[in-house]
């Protein structure tokens, strides 16, 4: 038999819906068996003489009547609005804006058979009310109390195209008003007025924020602190779910949706979902994927970082089983958070106090060890571009360091121990010292190397982020991506000792330039270089010696250039002929054409194999002539042949030159950046078209993301390239290393975004001068 309405209401009042239980997920009770919840909606009371504060939270009893729940009035905030008398709505002295608007009814305004209903809306300094009409005695149908957590969305053009109405959406704690008008200026006027009222409100502070402040104020009084923690279960571990976030978030704001495949709701809902995910950690046998998911959500939604820190502090305070598996999972996630995100100053202070309190209460325990590790990590964390990989999370859970493998051309790979805060600058400095390159005048850097690209790593870039990105690409590429240590700038290539490791690095880098076609020379010289490469690898000729693939010895583009160019059929001008050709291509004739294309491709592949076999035979004949030449002599002869090209030592970039913004079509060129000059080459030509010493360059910079501007005396050269930042950074590097003059200041038109300062290394690039390089005088570059 169902309960009568009055009896059910009395039962709800007896049990009570406290804010700690409903809005903050706390159902804990004191040990003395107290069953009654406190009835103040929000009350701060002084306890004793110590001045400690107890926060008691409850909310009014909810009614279960279906008719009452269907009311549009926000019952939880009704008491904040003064009841208006029977005076005409037009004469309301508190009205800021008033007028007719249409409100979305059940079914939505997008359904053409349901029209939105028109109401009289009145905006006051406290609320947004709507009435059945603007006449005297009109009934107020609803009210939305405006606080600092409310939000309003601007009119959406897409909605106007679909419905013919400009929309104004106002989000409150429990309700959302979707209003519509046919005039854009009216919609904008309402949005600005509502936003002005929201901005005038005092920021709302949650109980957690107030208690954090109390803990900070009484950190020197252990008795007061213990009383605060004992009287406020919101600060302690709970096994109950959380119904509202611990920190204030705007109601229904839709601006925090993160780009990418993951879709998110509002910040408040995501905060509650994350707490449910945290509680799952206690029973997870493999918590690593769940931890990575929480970290990814924080990376996508930065406002949630403080919330997760507060939730983790709460769950690690007085847990049910201190030091148990579930408790340690919380500490391990807190360790990963401390190595990835830095909280705001108030949350950081509260977190440091929690770490100190844990160490003092549980000395020499696993929790104390994690607390010590987290404190050290917080002093180094500056933010990450990627969330930690699964391997990094496993390492952090054990409070250990990762092993990073760096490949050195011509030398064995080096293993370097790194942490989540190790930068590329620190690793490069260690490799320079370990490989004995401290006295070299040349510059070195770490490179991300894959089949598709090779780019230097910025000095401030975290190696953990680089390894995470490379691990994602390794699953898609073969051979896998790797991290390399190479020359970045060639300041002096003539005085490198032949028996040194640096000469081996120079030899390998020269060979890479040859294979990429960046050393324009004759085919006969390329075959000689390939023979010298074989001699350096295998010594004298032998039929049992391992033969590398031809593309590892000889530039592949030279072989492809020998193949005949495919014939281009002239398009038929007659419309009827094009129609007949299209009909034939879709029938039997199309199959014949496909067969002919397959046969032609097979002939080209056979021709390519024949050319490769003849080239390899010529290389082997030249290799036989090198009998008795040692490996150092072969490497020296190889580098000497490559050095005959005037552009050796320059870094080449593929660019498209256009003389002016409205000039002729772009011309494909090589832009060579060297230690002494900037040169322009026609691809494949050994001599430069033009060369500019740095004294002739008046300015340089990025006109936009894909256009690099180089001003030489009285003319501007515009280069279209995807490597704008790399070019600018390399120019700055050579200017800083020379230290003979102040570098030109990048110039930009007023309509373009500001160019990076020459003294600030752009993201993703090698710095101008790192600690492992020879720094120029202070006044030469940074003055």
C-alpha positions in Angstrom: 0.0 0.0 0.0 1.6 3.3 -1.0 2.3 5.9 1.6 -0.1 8.9 1.8 1.5 12.2 0.7 1.6 13.7 4.2 3.2 10.6 5.7 5.8 10.4 3.0 6.7 14.1 3.5 7.0 13.5 7.2 9.3 10.5 6.6 11.6 12.6 4.3 11.8 15.3 7.0 12.7 12.7 9.6 15.5 11.2 7.5 16.7 14.5 6.0 18.6 15.2 2.8 21.8 16.9 4.0 24.0 18.8 1.6 26.9 16.6 2.8 24.9 13.6 1.7 23.2 14.9 -1.4 25.5 17.5 -2.8 28.9 16.4 -1.5 28.5 12.7 -1.2 29.1 12.4 2.5 27.1 10.0 4.5 29.6 9.5 7.3 28.3 9.9 10.9 30.1 10.4 14.1 31.1 7.5 16.3 28.6 8.3 19.0 25.8 7.1 16.8 24.2 10.4 16.2 21.3 9.9 13.8 19.9 13.4 13.4 21.4 15.7 10.7 21.9 19.4 11.4 19.3 21.6 9.8 21.1 24.8 9.0 21.4 25.4 5.3 24.9 26.9 5.6 26.3 27.7 9.1 29.7 28.5 10.5 29.8 28.1 14.3 32.7 28.7 16.7 33.6 25.7 18.9 35.2 26.3 22.2 37.9 28.8 23.0 40.3 27.6 20.2 38.2 29.3 17.5 37.9 26.3 15.4 35.2 26.3 12.8 32.7 23.6 12.0 30.8 23.7 8.8 27.4 22.2 9.0 25.6 21.7 5.7 22.1 20.6 4.9 19.4 21.3 2.3 15.6 21.6 2.5 13.6 18.4 2.4 12.7 17.3 -1.1 9.1 16.6 -1.9 8.2 13.6 -3.9 4.9 14.9 -5.2 4.8 14.7 -9.0 2.8 17.9 -9.3 5.2 19.8 -7.1 8.3 18.4 -8.9 6.9 19.7 -12.3 6.9 23.3 -11.1 9.3 25.5 -13.1 10.3 27.5 -10.0 13.7 26.6 -8.6 12.6 25.6 -5.2 16.1 25.4 -3.7 16.6 29.2 -4.3 13.0 30.4 -3.9 13.7 31.9 -0.4 16.3 34.3 -1.9 13.6 36.1 -3.9 11.4 38.6 -2.3 7.8 37.8 -3.1 6.3 40.5 -5.4 3.0 42.0 -4.6 0.0 42.4 -6.9 1.4 45.6 -8.5 1.7 45.6 -12.3 4.6 43.9 -13.7 5.4 47.0 -15.8 5.9 49.0 -12.5 8.6 46.7 -11.0 11.3 49.2 -9.8 14.0 46.5 -9.7 13.6 45.5 -13.4 16.8 46.0 -15.4 15.5 44.6 -18.7 12.1 43.4 -19.6 10.4 42.3 -22.7 8.7 39.5 -24.6 10.7 36.4 -25.3 9.9 32.9 -26.5 10.9 30.0 -24.3 11.5 26.5 -25.5 8.7 24.0 -24.5 8.9 20.3 -24.4 9.9 18.9 -27.7 12.3 21.6 -28.6 12.1 24.6 -30.9 13.7 22.6 -33.8 10.5 20.6 -34.2 8.3 22.6 -36.6 5.0 21.4 -35.3 5.7 22.7 -31.7 6.0 26.4 -31.5 7.8 28.0 -28.5 5.6 29.9 -26.2 5.8 33.6 -25.6 6.3 34.9 -22.0 7.0 38.3 -20.4 10.6 38.2 -19.0 11.9 40.5 -16.3 15.6 40.7 -15.4 16.3 41.9 -11.8 19.6 42.3 -9.9 18.9 38.8 -8.4 17.0 36.7 -10.8 15.5 36.2 -14.2 11.7 35.9 -13.9 9.0 35.2 -16.4 5.3 35.9 -16.3 2.2 34.9 -18.2 1.7 38.5 -19.4 2.8 42.0 -18.7 -0.6 43.0 -17.3 -1.4 43.9 -13.7 -1.7 40.8 -11.5 0.0 38.5 -14.0 1.2 35.2 -12.4 4.9 34.6 -12.1 5.5 31.2 -13.7 9.2 30.8 -13.0 12.3 32.3 -11.6 16.0 31.6 -12.2 18.3 32.9 -9.4 21.5 34.4 -10.8 24.8 33.7 -9.0 28.4 33.9 -9.9 28.2 30.2 -11.1 25.5 30.9 -13.6 26.4 31.2 -17.3 24.9 32.6 -20.4 25.7 31.6 -24.0 25.7 34.0 -26.9 23.3 33.6 -29.9 24.2 30.8 -32.2 24.1 31.5 -36.0 23.6 27.8 -36.7 20.5 27.8 -34.6 19.2 30.8 -36.4 19.7 29.1 -39.8 17.8 26.0 -38.6 14.9 27.7 -36.7 14.8 31.3 -37.7 15.3 32.4 -34.1 18.3 33.8 -32.2 18.8 31.9 -29.0 19.8 33.0 -25.6 20.7 30.2 -23.1 20.9 30.9 -19.4 22.2 28.1 -17.1 21.2 27.9 -13.4 21.9 25.3 -10.8 18.9 23.1 -11.6 17.2 24.8 -14.6 18.2 26.1 -18.0 16.3 28.7 -19.8 16.5 28.5 -23.6 15.0 31.7 -24.9 14.4 32.8 -28.5 13.8 36.0 -30.3 13.6 37.0 -34.0 16.0 40.0 -33.6 19.8 39.7 -33.1 20.2 43.0 -31.4 17.5 42.1 -28.8 19.3 38.7 -28.1 22.6 40.5 -27.7 21.1 43.0 -25.4 19.6 40.3 -23.1 22.9 38.3 -23.1 25.0 41.4 -22.1 22.5 42.3 -19.4 22.4 38.8 -17.9 26.2 38.5 -18.0 26.5 41.9 -16.3 24.3 40.7 -13.4 26.3 37.5 -13.1 29.6 39.4 -13.0 28.3 41.6 -10.2 27.7 38.7 -7.9 30.2 37.7 -5.1 32.1 34.5 -6.1 30.6 31.4 -4.5 32.9 29.5 -2.2 32.3 25.8 -1.5 32.7 24.3 1.9 35.9 22.6 0.8 37.4 26.0 -0.1 36.4 27.5 3.3 37.8 24.5 5.2 41.1 24.7 3.2 41.4 28.3 4.4 40.7 27.3 8.0 43.3 24.5 7.8 45.8 27.0 6.5 45.0 29.5 9.3 45.2 27.0 12.1 48.2 24.9 10.8 50.1 25.7 14.0 47.4 24.4 16.3 47.3 20.6 16.2 44.2 20.4 18.6 42.2 22.8 16.4 43.2 20.9 13.2 42.2 17.6 14.6 38.8 19.1 15.6 38.3 20.5 12.1 39.0 17.1 10.5 36.9 15.3 13.1 33.9 17.6 12.7 33.9 17.9 8.9 33.7 14.6 7.1 33.9 16.4 3.8 37.7 16.5 4.4 38.1 12.8 5.0 37.9 9.5 3.1 34.5 8.3 2.0 33.2 5.2 0.3 30.0 7.0 -0.7 29.6 8.6 -4.1 30.0 12.3 -4.7 27.0 14.2 -6.0 28.6 17.6 -6.5 32.2 18.8 -7.1 34.4 20.0 -4.2 35.2 23.2 -6.0 32.9 25.7 -7.7 32.3 25.2 -11.4 29.9 27.1 -13.7 26.5 25.6 -14.3 26.1 24.1 -17.7 28.9 25.9 -19.4 29.6 24.3 -22.8 32.8 26.1 -23.5 35.1 23.5 -22.0 34.6 20.7 -24.5 38.0 19.4 -25.5 39.0 18.8 -29.1 39.6 15.2 -30.2 37.8 11.9 -30.2 36.7 12.2 -26.5 33.5 14.0 -25.8 32.8 15.7 -22.4 29.7 17.1 -20.7 29.8 20.0 -18.2 32.7 20.4 -15.8 30.5 19.7 -12.8 29.4 16.3 -14.3 32.9 15.4 -15.3 34.1 16.2 -11.8 31.6 13.8 -10.3 32.5 11.1 -12.9 36.1 11.4 -12.1 35.4 10.8 -8.4 33.6 7.6 -9.3 36.7 6.6 -11.4 38.9 7.3 -8.4 36.8 5.0 -6.2 37.2 2.2 -8.8 41.0 2.4 -8.2 40.6 0.7 -4.9 39.6 -2.6 -6.4 41.4 -2.5 -9.7 44.1 -5.2 -10.2 45.6 -3.1 -13.0 45.0 0.5 -12.2 47.4 1.9 -14.9 44.8 2.4 -17.7 42.4 4.0 -15.4 45.1 6.3 -14.1 46.0 7.3 -17.6 42.3 8.0 -18.4 42.1 10.4 -15.4 45.3 12.2 -16.4 44.0 12.5 -20.0 40.7 14.1 -18.8 42.7 16.6 -16.7 44.9 17.4 -19.7 41.8 18.0 -21.9 39.9 19.9 -19.2 42.5 22.0 -17.2 40.0 23.4 -14.7 39.6 19.9 -13.3 43.2 19.7 -12.1 42.5 21.4 -8.8 39.4 19.3 -8.3 41.2 16.0 -8.8 43.9 17.1 -6.4 41.3 17.9 -3.8 39.5 14.6 -4.3 42.8 12.7 -3.9 43.7 14.6 -0.8 40.3 13.8 0.6 40.6 10.1 -0.2 44.0 9.8 1.3 43.0 11.5 4.6 42.2 9.0 7.3 41.3 6.1 4.9 39.7 2.9 6.1 42.9 0.9 5.6 46.0 3.2 5.7 48.7 1.7 3.6 46.4 -0.9 2.0 46.3 -1.6 -1.7 43.4 0.8 -2.4 45.0 3.6 -0.4 48.4 3.1 -2.2 46.6 3.3 -5.6 45.4 6.8 -4.5 48.9 7.8 -3.6 50.3 6.4 -6.9 47.8 8.5 -8.9 48.7 11.5 -6.8 52.3 10.8 -7.7 51.5 10.8 -11.4 49.4 14.0 -11.0 52.4 15.8 -9.3 54.7 14.9 -12.2 52.2 16.1 -14.8 50.1 19.1 -13.5 50.8 21.9 -11.1 47.8 23.0 -9.0 46.8 26.5 -8.2 48.6 28.2 -5.2 45.7 27.6 -2.7 45.4 24.0 -3.6 49.2 23.6 -3.7 49.5 24.9 -0.1 46.7 22.6 1.0 48.4 19.7 -0.7 51.8 20.5 0.9 50.2 20.6 4.3 48.6 17.2 3.6 51.9 15.7 2.7 53.6 17.0 5.9 50.7 15.7 8.0 50.9 12.3 6.4 54.7 12.1 6.9 54.3 13.1 10.6 51.5 10.6 11.2 53.0 7.7 9.3 56.8 8.0 9.4 58.8 5.5 7.4 55.7 4.1 5.7 55.0 3.7 2.0 52.6 6.7 2.2 55.4 8.8 3.7 57.8 7.8 0.9 55.2 8.8 -1.7 54.6 12.1 0.1 58.3 12.9 0.0 58.5 12.0 -3.7 55.5 14.1 -4.5 56.9 17.1 -2.6 60.1 16.9 -4.7 58.2 16.5 -7.9 56.0 19.6 -7.3 59.1 21.7 -7.1 60.1 20.6 -10.6 56.8 20.3 -12.5 56.0 23.0 -15.1 53.3 21.3 -17.1 53.3 18.6 -19.7 52.2 18.4 -23.4 51.3 14.7 -23.2 50.0 12.5 -20.4 52.5 9.9 -19.1 52.7 6.7 -21.1 51.8 3.4 -19.6 55.5 2.6 -19.1 56.1 6.0 -17.4 53.1 5.4 -15.0 54.5 2.1 -14.0 57.9 3.7 -13.3 56.3 6.5 -11.3 54.3 3.9 -9.3 57.6 2.5 -8.1 59.2 5.9 -7.7 62.0 5.1 -10.1 63.6 6.6 -13.2 63.1 5.8 -16.8 65.8 4.6 -19.2 66.0 6.6 -22.4 67.9 5.2 -25.4 69.6 7.8 -27.6 71.0 6.6 -30.9 74.3 8.2 -32.1 75.2 7.7 -35.8 78.6 6.0 -36.0 78.6 5.1 -32.3 76.8 2.7 -30.0 73.4 3.8 -28.6 73.6 5.5 -25.2 71.2 4.7 -22.3 70.4 7.7 -20.1 68.4 7.6 -16.9 65.7 10.3 -16.9 62.8 11.4 -14.8 59.5 13.0 -15.7 61.2 16.5 -15.5 64.4 15.8 -17.5 64.8 18.2 -20.4 66.5 17.7 -23.8 69.1 20.2 -22.7 70.1 18.1 -19.7 70.4 14.9 -21.8 72.4 16.6 -24.5 74.7 18.1 -22.0 75.3 14.6 -20.5 75.9 13.1 -23.9 78.4 15.8 -24.8 80.3 15.1 -21.7 80.1 11.3 -22.0 81.2 11.2 -25.6 84.1 13.6 -25.1 82.7 16.5 -27.2 83.1 19.3 -24.7 85.9 20.9 -26.6 84.2 20.9 -30.0 83.3 24.3 -31.4 80.3 22.7 -33.2 76.7 22.6 -31.9 74.8 19.4 -31.0 71.2 18.6 -30.4 68.7 15.7 -29.9 66.5 14.9 -32.9 63.2 13.1 -33.4 63.9 10.8 -36.3 61.4 8.8 -38.3 60.9 7.8 -41.9 58.7 10.8 -42.6 60.5 13.6 -40.7 63.5 14.6 -38.7 63.4 17.6 -36.4 65.5 18.9 -33.5 64.1 18.8 -30.0 63.9 22.1 -28.0 66.2 22.4 -25.0 63.3 23.0 -22.6 61.2 20.1 -24.0 60.6 17.3 -21.6 62.1 14.0 -22.8 59.1 12.2 -21.3 56.8 14.0 -23.7 59.0 13.2 -26.6 59.2 9.5 -25.7 55.4 9.4 -25.3 54.8 10.9 -28.8 57.4 8.6 -30.3 55.8 5.5 -28.6 52.5 6.5 -30.3 54.2 6.8 -33.7 56.1 3.5 -33.3 52.8 1.5 -33.5 52.1 3.0 -36.9 55.6 3.1 -38.6 58.2 0.6 -39.6 61.1 1.2 -38.9 60.1 2.7 -35.5 60.8 6.3 -34.5 63.8 7.0 -32.4 65.8 9.7 -30.6 69.1 10.6 -32.1 72.1 12.8 -31.1 73.6 14.7 -34.0 75.3 17.9 -35.1 73.0 20.9 -35.2 75.3 23.6 -36.3 78.6 23.3 -38.2 80.9 26.1 -37.1 84.2 24.4 -37.9 84.4 21.1 -40.0 88.0 21.4 -41.2 89.7 20.9 -37.8 87.8 17.8 -36.6 90.3 15.1 -35.8 89.9 12.0 -38.0 90.3 9.6 -35.2 87.6 11.2 -33.0 84.0 10.3 -32.4 82.9 13.6 -33.7 84.4 12.8 -37.1 82.4 9.6 -37.1 79.2 11.7 -36.4 80.2 14.0 -39.2 80.7 11.1 -41.6 77.3 9.6 -40.9 75.6 13.0 -41.2 77.3 13.6 -44.6 76.1 10.2 -45.8 72.5 11.1 -44.8 72.8 14.2 -46.9 74.0 12.2 -49.9 71.1 9.7 -49.6 68.5 12.5 -49.4 69.9 14.1 -52.5 71.2 17.2 -50.7 74.7 16.9 -52.2 74.5 17.8 -55.9 77.3 16.0 -57.8 77.7 13.7 -60.7 76.5 10.1 -60.8 80.1 8.9 -61.1 80.9 10.6 -57.8 77.9 9.1 -56.1 79.1 5.6 -57.1 82.5 6.4 -55.7 80.9 7.6 -52.4 78.9 4.4 -52.3 82.1 2.3 -52.7 83.8 4.3 -50.0 80.8 3.6 -47.8 81.1 -0.2 -48.4 84.9 0.0 -47.7 84.2 1.8 -44.3 81.6 -0.8 -43.4 83.1 -4.1 -44.6 86.8 -3.3 -45.3 88.1 -5.0 -48.5 85.8 -6.6 -51.0 84.7 -10.2 -50.3 81.9 -12.3 -51.7 80.9 -13.2 -48.1 80.7 -9.6 -46.9 77.2 -8.4 -46.0 75.7 -6.2 -48.7 73.4 -3.3 -47.6 70.4 -2.5 -49.7 71.1 -0.2 -52.6 68.9 2.6 -51.2 71.3 2.6 -48.2 74.3 3.3 -50.4 73.0 5.3 -53.4 70.3 8.1 -53.6 67.1 6.4 -54.8 65.9 9.5 -56.7 68.8 9.1 -59.2 67.5 5.7 -60.3 63.9 7.0 -60.6 65.1 9.8 -62.8 66.3 7.3 -65.4 62.9 5.9 -65.9 60.9 7.3 -68.8 58.3 9.9 -67.8 54.7 8.6 -68.2 52.9 9.9 -71.3 50.1 12.4 -70.8 47.1 12.0 -73.1 45.7 15.3 -74.4 42.2 15.8 -73.2 39.5 15.4 -75.8 37.8 18.7 -76.6 34.7 17.2 -78.1 31.9 16.8 -75.6 30.6 13.7 -77.3 34.0 12.1 -77.4 34.4 12.7 -73.6 31.0 11.1 -73.1 31.8 8.0 -75.1 35.2 7.7 -73.4 33.5 7.9 -70.0 31.0 5.2 -71.0 33.7 2.9 -72.3 35.8 3.4 -69.2 33.0 2.1 -67.1 32.6 -1.1 -69.1 34.8 -3.6 -70.7 37.2 -0.9 -72.0 37.8 0.2 -68.4 39.1 -3.3 -67.5 41.4 -3.2 -70.5 42.8 0.2 -69.4 43.4 -1.2 -65.9 45.2 -4.2 -67.3 47.4 -1.9 -69.4 48.3 0.3 -66.4 49.2 -2.8 -64.4 51.5 -4.0 -67.3 53.1 -0.6 -67.6 53.8 -0.5 -63.8 55.3 -4.0 -64.0 57.6 -2.9 -66.9 58.7 0.1 -64.9 59.5 -2.0 -61.8 61.5 -4.4 -64.0 63.3 -1.4 -65.5 64.1 -0.1 -62.1 65.5 -3.5 -61.0 67.7 -3.5 -64.1 69.0 0.0 -63.4 69.6 -0.9 -59.7 71.5 -4.1 -60.7 73.8 -2.2 -63.1 74.4 0.6 -60.6 75.3 -2.0 -57.9 77.7 -3.7 -60.3 79.4 -0.4 -61.0 79.7 0.3 -57.2 81.2 -3.1 -56.6 83.8 -2.6 -59.3 84.8 0.7 -57.7 84.9 -1.1 -54.3 87.4 -3.6 -55.6 89.7 -0.8 -56.5 89.9 0.3 -52.8 91.8 -2.8 -51.7 93.9 -2.1 -48.7 92.2 1.2 -47.7 91.5 1.3 -43.9 88.2 2.4 -42.4 89.6 5.8 -41.2 91.0 6.5 -44.7 87.7 5.6 -46.4 85.7 7.8 -44.1 88.2 10.7 -44.6 88.0 10.3 -48.4 84.2 10.2 -48.2 84.0 13.4 -46.2 86.6 15.1 -48.5 84.5 14.3 -51.6 81.4 15.7 -50.0 83.2 18.8 -48.8 84.0 19.7 -52.4 80.5 21.0 -52.7 80.5 24.7 -51.6 77.4 24.3 -49.6 78.8 21.6 -47.3 78.0 22.4 -43.6 74.8 24.2 -44.5 71.4 23.0 -43.5 69.1 22.8 -46.5 65.4 23.6 -46.4 62.9 23.0 -49.3 61.2 26.3 -49.9 59.1 28.0 -52.6 60.3 31.5 -53.4 57.9 34.3 -54.5 59.3 37.7 -55.2 56.3 39.6 -53.9 52.9 38.8 -52.3 51.2 39.3 -55.7 54.0 38.0 -58.0 54.4 35.1 -60.4 54.2 31.5 -59.4 56.5 30.3 -56.7 59.9 28.7 -57.6 61.1 25.6 -55.8 64.6 26.2 -54.3 66.9 25.1 -51.5 67.5 27.6 -48.7 70.9 26.9 -47.2 71.6 28.2 -43.7 75.3 28.2 -42.9 77.6 29.6 -40.3 78.7 32.5 -42.5 76.0 33.1 -45.1 72.5 32.2 -46.3 72.4 30.8 -49.9 69.8 29.9 -52.5 70.2 26.8 -54.6 68.3 25.4 -57.5 67.7 21.8 -56.6 70.4 19.6 -58.0 72.7 22.5 -59.0 76.1 22.7 -57.1 76.5 26.5 -57.4 74.2 28.9 -55.5 72.0 31.3 -57.3 72.7 33.9 -54.7 74.4 34.1 -51.3 73.9 36.7 -48.6 76.3 37.2 -45.7 74.7 38.1 -42.4 75.9 41.6 -42.7 73.6 42.2 -45.6 70.5 40.8 -43.9 68.5 43.6 -42.3 65.7 41.6 -40.8 63.9 38.2 -40.9 60.9 36.7 -39.4 57.6 34.8 -39.9 55.0 36.6 -41.9 52.6 33.8 -41.1 52.8 30.2 -40.2 53.9 29.1 -43.7 55.8 32.2 -44.9 59.3 33.2 -43.9 60.4 36.7 -44.7 64.1 37.5 -45.3 65.0 41.2 -45.9 68.3 41.6 -47.7 69.3 45.3 -48.1 66.5 46.8 -50.2 64.5 43.7 -51.1 62.3 41.3 -49.4 62.4 37.6 -50.1 59.3 35.5 -49.2 59.6 31.8 -48.8 56.7 29.4 -48.4 57.7 26.5 -46.3 56.4 24.4 -43.4 59.6 24.9 -41.5 59.4 28.6 -40.7 60.3 28.1 -37.0 63.2 25.8 -37.8 64.7 28.4 -40.2 64.4 31.3 -37.9 65.8 29.3 -34.9 68.8 28.1 -36.9 69.6 31.7 -38.0 69.4 32.8 -34.4 71.7 30.0 -33.4 74.4 31.0 -35.8 74.1 34.6 -34.9 74.3 33.8 -31.2 77.3 31.5 -31.7 79.2 34.1 -33.7 78.7 36.7 -31.1 80.1 39.4 -33.4 77.0 41.6 -33.8 73.4 42.1 -32.6 71.1 39.9 -34.6 68.5 41.5 -36.9 65.1 42.0 -35.3 62.3 40.0 -36.9 59.7 42.3 -38.6 56.1 41.6 -39.3 53.1 43.4 -40.8 50.6 44.6 -38.3 48.0 42.1 -39.5 50.1 39.1 -38.7 50.5 37.5 -35.3 53.6 38.6 -33.4 56.8 36.8 -34.3 58.7 34.9 -31.6 61.5 36.9 -30.0 64.9 35.9 -31.3 66.2 35.3 -27.8 63.3 32.9 -27.0 63.6 29.4 -28.5 60.3 28.5 -30.3 58.6 25.4 -29.1 60.0 22.2 -30.7 63.3 23.6 -31.8 66.9 23.5 -30.6 68.0 26.5 -28.5 70.3 29.2 -29.7 72.9 28.2 -27.1 72.6 25.6 -24.5 74.9 24.8 -21.5 76.7 22.2 -23.6 77.7 24.7 -26.3 80.1 27.6 -26.2 78.0 30.6 -25.2 78.6 34.0 -26.9 79.4 37.1 -24.9 76.4 38.4 -23.1 76.2 41.7 -24.9 76.5 40.2 -28.4 73.2 38.5 -28.7 71.0 39.3 -25.7 71.7 43.0 -25.5 
